[in-house]
Amino acid sequence: PGRFSDIGDVGAAFGPIAVAKGVTQPYKPTTWEQIPDWAKDKDGHWALAYTGTIAFIVNKNLLHGSEIPKSWADLKTGKYKVSIGDVSTAAQATNGVLAAAIAMKGDESNIEPGLALFTDLAKQKRLSLANPTIQTIEKGEIEVGVVWDFNGLNYKAKMAKPDDYVVLIPSDGSVVSGYTTIINKYAKHPNAAKLAREYTFSDAGQINLAKGNARPIRVEHIKLPDDVKAQLLPHEQYLNAKPIKDADAWEKTSKALPQKWNEQVIIEMN
């Protein structure tokens, strides 16, 4: 958050960085105990309000006779092209490679199994460099896209024919990240900021996030209205999705990833 905002919304990786810089103040909402340990700072400086898990968005009309891919392993044998976006600049794309690595028995310290999968796709001429966005999906340029679940669900909902698309979490593994509020240490209205965080983690605030297709962090502790629950992906799809356990290792790995991507994957595109 800038010097003048009281509260800001940042990606999971930036929470600990802000705390290390000493620019945050803590506040634990009353629902604190229902937030999983991996998703919060022990002192209350940050906590994920909702998660993002890497998913596939599949255009059922562009599979060239292949089955809908349900896993990373399925991607290896399809006839469709896979789009992940720009691994050198987009957090969604770097997390996409990590999600594939997790499925292939790697992790944030060992991304090689994920790179190997995309190298295989590149060799098969099945890796598309198109960025999976609402525009490219609408134009039919994306056959299978690797996206955050909330992006995939939002894109699908905005299509002229939503039923032509499937959004799913790959069954063999994925990565869970998310977004946290940060309360500015120098907030002019610290109590208002704390109240905003309290609301975000209340049942009403969590349901409000779910209405926007984001999976609330307290999803297992709240009763979502049926129409809102129907918008989200079923809980069982998330069983093999794992959070990043070692943030420092992931920071190192993700910094080295663009060069590895170019040397191992992009080189096979020619």
C-alpha positions as CSV (number, residue, x, y, z in Angstrom):
1,P,0.0,0.0,0.0
2,G,1.1,3.5,-0.7
3,R,2.0,6.0,2.0
4,F,-1.5,7.3,2.1
5,S,-3.7,4.3,1.9
6,D,-4.8,2.7,5.1
7,I,-5.3,-0.9,3.8
8,G,-4.2,-2.6,0.6
9,D,-4.6,-5.9,-1.1
10,V,-1.4,-7.8,-2.2
11,G,-0.4,-11.2,-3.5
12,A,0.6,-13.8,-0.9
13,A,4.3,-13.4,-1.6
14,F,4.3,-9.7,-0.7
15,G,2.8,-10.1,2.8
16,P,6.0,-11.3,4.4
17,I,8.1,-8.8,2.4
18,A,6.0,-5.9,3.8
19,V,6.3,-7.2,7.3
20,A,10.1,-7.5,6.9
21,K,10.2,-3.9,5.7
22,G,8.3,-2.9,8.9
23,V,5.5,-1.0,7.1
24,T,2.5,-3.0,8.4
25,Q,0.5,-3.2,11.6
26,P,-1.1,-6.3,13.0
27,Y,-4.8,-7.0,13.5
28,K,-6.4,-10.5,14.0
29,P,-10.0,-10.6,13.1
30,T,-12.4,-12.5,15.4
31,T,-12.5,-15.5,12.9
32,W,-8.6,-15.8,13.1
33,E,-8.7,-19.4,14.4
34,Q,-10.5,-20.5,11.2
35,I,-7.8,-19.3,8.9
36,P,-5.3,-22.1,8.2
37,D,-1.8,-21.6,9.6
38,W,-0.1,-21.6,6.2
39,A,-2.4,-18.7,5.1
40,K,-1.5,-16.2,7.9
41,D,1.2,-14.4,9.7
42,K,1.4,-15.6,13.3
43,D,1.3,-12.1,14.7
44,G,-1.6,-10.9,12.5
45,H,0.2,-8.7,10.0
46,W,-1.2,-10.6,7.0
47,A,-3.7,-13.3,6.2
48,L,-5.1,-14.6,2.9
49,A,-8.8,-13.6,2.5
50,Y,-9.2,-15.8,-0.6
51,T,-7.1,-18.2,-2.5
52,G,-6.1,-18.7,-6.1
53,T,-5.4,-22.2,-7.3
54,I,-4.0,-23.0,-10.8
55,A,-6.8,-24.4,-13.0
56,F,-7.4,-25.3,-16.6
57,I,-10.0,-23.5,-18.8
58,V,-10.9,-25.8,-21.6
59,N,-12.8,-24.8,-24.8
60,K,-14.7,-28.0,-25.5
61,N,-15.1,-27.2,-29.2
62,L,-11.4,-27.0,-29.8
63,L,-10.1,-30.3,-28.5
64,H,-9.6,-31.9,-31.9
65,G,-11.2,-35.1,-30.8
66,S,-9.3,-35.4,-27.5
67,E,-10.9,-36.0,-24.2
68,I,-11.2,-33.0,-21.7
69,P,-7.9,-33.0,-19.9
70,K,-8.5,-33.6,-16.1
71,S,-4.8,-33.7,-15.1
72,W,-1.3,-32.5,-16.1
73,A,-0.6,-36.0,-17.2
74,D,-3.5,-35.9,-19.6
75,L,-2.0,-32.8,-21.3
76,K,0.9,-35.0,-22.6
77,T,-1.3,-37.0,-24.9
78,G,-3.9,-34.5,-26.2
79,K,-4.1,-33.0,-29.7
80,Y,-5.0,-29.5,-28.5
81,K,-2.6,-26.6,-27.8
82,V,-1.9,-25.5,-24.2
83,S,-1.5,-21.8,-23.4
84,I,0.2,-20.6,-20.2
85,G,1.1,-17.0,-21.0
86,D,4.4,-15.2,-20.4
87,V,6.5,-17.0,-17.8
88,S,9.0,-14.2,-17.6
89,T,6.4,-11.6,-16.4
90,A,3.2,-13.1,-15.2
91,A,2.7,-14.6,-11.7
92,Q,-0.1,-16.7,-13.1
93,A,2.2,-18.3,-15.6
94,T,5.1,-18.9,-13.2
95,N,2.6,-20.5,-10.7
96,G,1.3,-22.6,-13.6
97,V,4.8,-24.1,-14.1
98,L,5.0,-24.7,-10.3
99,A,1.6,-26.4,-10.3
100,A,2.8,-28.7,-13.0
101,A,6.0,-29.4,-11.0
102,I,3.9,-30.2,-7.9
103,A,1.8,-32.7,-9.9
104,M,5.0,-34.3,-11.2
105,K,6.5,-34.7,-7.7
106,G,8.5,-31.5,-7.7
107,D,8.0,-28.4,-5.5
108,E,9.0,-24.8,-5.0
109,S,12.7,-25.9,-4.7
110,N,12.5,-28.2,-7.7
111,I,10.7,-26.8,-10.7
112,E,12.4,-29.1,-13.2
113,P,9.5,-31.6,-13.5
114,G,7.2,-28.8,-14.5
115,L,9.7,-27.5,-17.1
116,A,10.0,-31.0,-18.4
117,L,6.2,-31.2,-19.1
118,F,6.2,-27.9,-21.0
119,T,9.3,-28.9,-22.9
120,D,7.5,-32.0,-24.0
121,L,4.5,-29.9,-25.2
122,A,6.9,-27.6,-27.0
123,K,8.6,-30.5,-28.8
124,Q,5.1,-31.7,-29.8
125,K,4.4,-28.2,-31.2
126,R,1.5,-28.1,-28.8
127,L,2.6,-25.1,-26.6
128,S,0.9,-21.9,-27.6
129,L,2.4,-18.6,-26.6
130,A,-1.0,-16.9,-26.6
131,N,-1.8,-15.4,-23.3
132,P,-5.0,-16.9,-21.8
133,T,-7.2,-13.7,-21.4
134,I,-10.9,-13.1,-21.8
135,Q,-10.2,-11.6,-25.3
136,T,-8.1,-14.5,-26.6
137,I,-10.5,-17.1,-25.1
138,E,-13.4,-15.2,-26.8
139,K,-11.6,-15.2,-30.1
140,G,-11.1,-19.0,-30.0
141,E,-7.3,-18.6,-29.7
142,I,-7.2,-20.7,-26.5
143,E,-7.8,-24.4,-26.6
144,V,-6.6,-25.2,-23.0
145,G,-5.5,-22.3,-20.9
146,V,-3.6,-22.5,-17.6
147,V,-5.1,-19.8,-15.3
148,W,-6.0,-19.0,-11.7
149,D,-9.4,-20.6,-10.8
150,F,-11.1,-17.3,-10.1
151,N,-9.9,-15.9,-13.5
152,G,-11.1,-19.1,-15.3
153,L,-14.5,-18.9,-13.6
154,N,-14.9,-15.2,-14.4
155,Y,-13.9,-15.7,-18.0
156,K,-16.3,-18.6,-18.4
157,A,-19.2,-16.6,-16.9
158,K,-18.6,-13.7,-19.4
159,M,-18.6,-15.9,-22.5
160,A,-21.6,-15.8,-24.9
161,K,-21.9,-19.6,-24.5
162,P,-20.5,-20.5,-21.1
163,D,-21.4,-24.1,-21.5
164,D,-18.8,-24.4,-24.2
165,Y,-16.1,-24.1,-21.5
166,V,-15.0,-26.2,-18.6
167,V,-12.9,-24.9,-15.6
168,L,-11.3,-27.5,-13.4
169,I,-8.4,-28.0,-11.0
170,P,-6.0,-30.6,-12.4
171,S,-6.5,-33.8,-10.3
172,D,-2.8,-34.8,-10.0
173,G,-1.7,-31.5,-8.3
174,S,-1.8,-27.8,-8.3
175,V,-0.6,-24.8,-6.3
176,V,-2.7,-22.6,-3.9
177,S,-1.8,-19.0,-3.4
178,G,-4.0,-16.0,-2.7
179,Y,-4.4,-12.4,-1.7
180,T,-3.9,-10.7,1.7
181,T,-4.9,-7.3,3.1
182,I,-2.0,-5.3,4.6
183,I,-2.8,-2.6,7.2
184,N,-0.4,0.4,6.7
185,K,1.7,1.0,9.8
186,Y,1.2,4.8,9.2
187,A,-2.6,4.5,8.5
188,K,-4.4,7.7,9.2
189,H,-7.5,5.7,10.1
190,P,-6.2,2.4,11.6
191,N,-9.5,1.5,13.2
192,A,-11.3,1.8,9.9
193,A,-8.7,-0.4,8.3
194,K,-9.1,-3.0,11.1
195,L,-12.9,-2.9,10.6
196,A,-12.4,-3.5,6.9
197,R,-10.3,-6.6,7.6
198,E,-12.8,-7.8,10.2
199,Y,-15.6,-7.5,7.5
200,T,-13.5,-9.3,4.9
201,F,-13.1,-12.3,7.2
202,S,-16.7,-12.3,8.5
203,D,-19.3,-14.7,6.9
204,A,-20.8,-11.8,5.0
205,G,-17.4,-10.6,3.7
206,Q,-16.3,-14.2,2.7
207,I,-19.6,-14.8,0.9
208,N,-19.1,-11.5,-0.9
209,L,-15.7,-12.7,-2.2
210,A,-17.3,-16.0,-3.3
211,K,-19.9,-14.0,-5.4
212,G,-16.9,-12.7,-7.4
213,N,-15.8,-16.4,-8.1
214,A,-13.0,-16.3,-5.5
215,R,-12.6,-19.2,-3.1
216,P,-12.8,-17.7,0.4
217,I,-10.2,-18.8,2.9
218,R,-12.9,-19.8,5.5
219,V,-14.8,-21.8,2.8
220,E,-15.0,-24.9,5.1
221,H,-16.5,-22.9,8.0
222,I,-19.2,-20.9,6.3
223,K,-22.5,-21.9,4.6
224,L,-22.5,-20.4,1.2
225,P,-25.9,-19.6,-0.4
226,D,-26.7,-22.4,-3.0
227,D,-26.4,-20.1,-6.0
228,V,-23.0,-18.8,-4.8
229,K,-21.7,-22.3,-4.0
230,A,-22.7,-23.4,-7.5
231,Q,-20.4,-20.8,-9.0
232,L,-17.3,-22.2,-7.3
233,L,-15.6,-25.5,-8.1
234,P,-16.4,-28.4,-5.8
235,H,-14.2,-28.9,-2.7
236,E,-13.0,-32.3,-3.8
237,Q,-11.2,-30.8,-6.8
238,Y,-8.8,-29.1,-4.4
239,L,-7.6,-32.1,-2.5
240,N,-4.2,-32.3,-4.3
241,A,-3.6,-28.6,-4.5
242,K,-0.8,-27.5,-2.2
243,P,0.3,-24.1,-0.8
244,I,3.9,-22.9,-1.1
245,K,5.6,-24.0,2.2
246,D,9.0,-22.3,1.6
247,A,8.5,-18.7,0.5
248,D,12.3,-18.1,0.3
249,A,12.9,-21.1,-1.9
250,W,10.0,-20.1,-4.2
251,E,11.4,-16.6,-4.5
252,K,14.8,-18.0,-5.7
253,T,13.2,-20.5,-8.0
254,S,10.8,-18.0,-9.6
255,K,13.6,-15.5,-10.2
256,A,15.6,-18.2,-12.0
257,L,12.6,-19.5,-13.9
258,P,12.4,-17.1,-16.9
259,Q,16.0,-18.0,-18.0
260,K,15.3,-21.7,-17.5
261,W,12.0,-21.4,-19.5
262,N,13.9,-19.8,-22.4
263,E,16.8,-22.3,-22.3
264,Q,14.6,-25.4,-22.0
265,V,11.2,-24.7,-23.3
266,I,11.2,-21.8,-25.8
267,I,14.3,-23.2,-27.5
268,E,12.1,-26.1,-28.6
269,M,9.5,-23.9,-30.2
270,N,11.4,-23.3,-33.5
